[in-house]
Amino acid sequence: MSDKPGRFTLPSRLLHWSMAAMVIAQLLLGVTMVASLSYYPLLLAIHRPLGITILVFAVVRLVNRLTHRPPPFLATMGRRERKIATWSEYLLYALLLAQPLIGWAMLAAARYPIILFGPLHLPGIAPHNITLYAVLRISHSILAFVLFLTFTAHMSAVLFHTLVLRDRLIDRMALWPTKSAAAADHQA
């Protein structure tokens, strides 16, 4: 159950906002890596361990999501919008799991070391194969774009509900005190 009626559990909310920050950072790093070759080695040294961190958080978050029911959808959301929200959640989970795995396999296929920190390296998860590397490289780029679009659509929907509909959708995932949480406290 959630901490308060209509809210996700605190661990769910902490995982959500931590991952949001990491995904935004990772998307910015990816764009900057392509645009600024002079900083490429430094950015790559950040990009790889951050990708693995996102993968670990995505697995933890998926387990958390499967063991904790989300709060019910708001009454302001119609049936079609609820389906879109559910399927976009599935798509985000799939992308947050697939994208780091593809990046890891891509590096393994090129026999690049997967350095996390200092002497800590990850094992390869794909055979050395330059053709496989090329396919995975293109896939990694395409999925990064799909992740960016899905993430942007998610943020846009939340902003629409928050600023236009003013139905307090963001309260479900808020880490900060909210009016709806305060109202629930007064009713208890």
For each residue, the residues with C-beta under 8 A, 3 or more apart:
1: 9 68 69
2: 5 6 7 8 9 12 68 70 71
3: 7 8 9 10
4: 7 180 181 184 185
5: 2 71 184
6: 2 71 72 74 171 172 180 184
7: 2 3 4 13 71 171 172 173 174 180 181
8: 2 3 12 13 16 68 70 71 172 173
9: 1 2 3 12 13 64 68
10: 3 13 14
11: 14 15 64 68
12: 2 8 9 15 16 61 64 65 68 70 173
13: 7 8 9 10 16 17 173 174 175
14: 10 11 17 18 175
15: 11 12 18 19 57 60 61 64
16: 8 12 13 19 20 61 173
17: 13 14 20 21 173 175
18: 14 15 21 22 57
19: 15 16 22 23 54 57 58 61 96
20: 16 17 23 24
21: 17 18 24 25
22: 18 19 25 26 50 53 54 57
23: 19 20 26 27 54 96 147 151
24: 20 21 27 28 151
25: 21 22 28 29 50
26: 22 23 29 30 47 50 51 54
27: 23 24 30 31 144 147 148 151
28: 24 25 31 32
29: 25 26 32 33 43 46 47 50
30: 26 27 33 34 47 144
31: 27 28 34 35
32: 28 29 35 36 39 43
33: 29 30 36 39 40 43 44 47
34: 30 31
35: 31 32
36: 32 33 39 40 43
37: 40
38:
39: 32 33 36 42 43
40: 33 36 37 43 44
41: 44 45
42: 39 45 46
43: 29 32 33 36 39 40 46 47
44: 33 40 41 47 48
45: 41 42 48 49 115
46: 29 42 43 49 50
47: 26 29 30 33 43 44 50 51
48: 44 45 51 52 103 107 114 115 116
49: 45 46 52 53 115 116 117
50: 22 25 26 29 46 47 53 54
51: 26 47 48 54 55 99 100 103 104
52: 48 49 55 56 100 104 114 116 122
53: 22 49 50 56 57
54: 19 22 23 26 50 51 57 58 96 99 100
55: 51 52 58 59 96 97 100 101 104
56: 52 53 59 60
57: 15 18 19 22 53 54 60 61
58: 19 54 55 61 62 93 96 97 100
59: 55 56 62 63 97
60: 15 56 57 63 64
61: 12 15 16 19 57 58 64 65 93 96
62: 58 59 65 66 93 97
63: 59 60 66 67
64: 9 11 12 15 60 61 67 68
65: 12 61 62 68 70 93
66: 62 63
67: 63 64
68: 1 2 8 9 11 12 64 65
69: 1
70: 2 8 12 65 172
71: 2 5 6 7 8 172
72: 6
73: 77 82 85
74: 6 77 161 167 168 169 172
75:
76: 161 165 167 169
77: 73 74 81 82 85
78: 81 82
79: 82 83
80: 83 84
81: 77 78 84 85
82: 73 77 78 79 85 86
83: 79 80 86 87
84: 80 81 87 88
85: 73 77 81 82 88 89 157
86: 82 83 89 90
87: 83 84 90 91
88: 84 85 91 92 150 153 154 157
89: 85 86 92 93
90: 86 87 93 94
91: 87 88 94 95 150
92: 88 89 95 96 147 150 151 154
93: 58 61 62 65 89 90 96 97
94: 90 91 97 98
95: 91 92 98 99 143 146 147 150
96: 19 23 54 55 58 61 92 93 99 100 147
97: 55 58 59 62 93 94 100 101
98: 94 95 101 102 143
99: 51 54 95 96 102 103 140 143 144 147
100: 51 52 54 55 58 96 97 103 104
101: 55 97 98 104 105 125
102: 98 99 105 106 136 139 140 143
103: 48 51 99 100 106 107 136 140
104: 51 52 55 100 101 107 108 114 122 125
105: 101 102 108 109 125 126 132 136
106: 102 103 109 110 126 133 136 137 139 140
107: 48 103 104 110 112 113 114 124
108: 104 105 111 112 114 123 124 125 126 127 128
109: 105 106 124 126 127 128 129 130 132 133 136
110: 106 107 128 130 133
111: 108 124 128
112: 107 108
113: 107 121
114: 48 52 104 107 108 121 122 123 124
115: 45 48 49 118 120 121
116: 48 49 52 120 121 122
117: 49 120
118: 115
119:
120: 115 116 117
121: 113 114 115 116
122: 52 104 114 116 125
123: 108 114
124: 107 108 109 111 114 127 128
125: 101 104 105 108 122
126: 105 106 108 109 129 132 136
127: 108 109 124 132
128: 108 109 110 111 124
129: 109 126 132 133
130: 109 110 133 134
131: 134 135
132: 105 109 126 127 129 135 136
133: 106 109 110 129 130 136 137
134: 130 131 137 138
135: 131 132 138 139
136: 102 103 105 106 109 126 132 133 139 140
137: 106 133 134 140 141
138: 134 135 141 142
139: 102 106 135 136 142 143
140: 99 102 103 106 136 137 143 144
141: 137 138 144 145
142: 138 139 145 146
143: 95 98 99 102 139 140 146 147
144: 27 30 99 140 141 147 148
145: 141 142 148 149
146: 95 142 143 149 150
147: 23 27 92 95 96 99 143 144 150 151
148: 27 144 145 151 152
149: 145 146 152 153
150: 88 91 92 95 146 147 153 154
151: 23 24 27 92 147 148 154 155
152: 148 149 155 156
153: 88 149 150 156 157
154: 88 92 150 151 157 158
155: 151 152 158 159
156: 152 153 159 160
157: 85 88 153 154 160 161
158: 154 155 161 162 169 170
159: 155 156 162 163
160: 156 157 163 164 165
161: 74 76 157 158 164 165 166 167 169 170
162: 158 159 165 166 168 169 170
163: 159 160 166
164: 160 161
165: 76 160 161 162 169
166: 161 162 163
167: 74 76 161
168: 74 162 171 178 179 180
169: 74 76 158 161 162 165 172
170: 158 161 162 173 174
171: 6 7 168 174 178 179 180 181
172: 6 7 8 70 71 74 169
173: 7 8 12 13 16 17 170
174: 7 13 170 171 177 178 181
175: 13 14 17
176:
177: 174 181 182
178: 168 171 174 181 182
179: 168 171 182 183
180: 4 6 7 168 171 183 184
181: 4 7 171 174 177 178 184 185
182: 177 178 179 185 186
183: 179 180 186 187
184: 4 5 6 180 181 187 188
185: 4 181 182 188
186: 182 183
187: 183 184
188: 184 185
